[in-house]
């Protein structure tokens, strides 16, 4: 799966006219053009970044939609429980001492 290449570069300080080969960067000395793999590297990295963004977003959508639904249901249950609690707390017992509504 992985290939390991060993490259040794010898620099001779006594001969200043020698240069490193341009082949190390994918440029052939005869034509001066880039190889196909080097031309496709940047577009492949951009496409890989975009695809990873899409998959990352889809992953969070798959997580957040059910979490949103469950939290809405929990909030609704909490609100209903709070309303029934308020309704129950308003009940009170009282005694009528004097009734003056029957005078008419």
GILIN-V105443 format. One line per field, one symbol per residue. ss: DSSP state (A for helix, B for strand, O for the rest). Layout:
BEGIN
ss = ???
END
This chain:
BEGIN
ss = OOOOOOOOOOOOOOOOOOOOOAAAAOBOOOOOOBOAAAAAAAAAAAAAAAAAAAAAAAAAAAAAAAAAAAAAAAAAAAAAAAAAAAAAAOOOOOOOOOOOAAAO
END
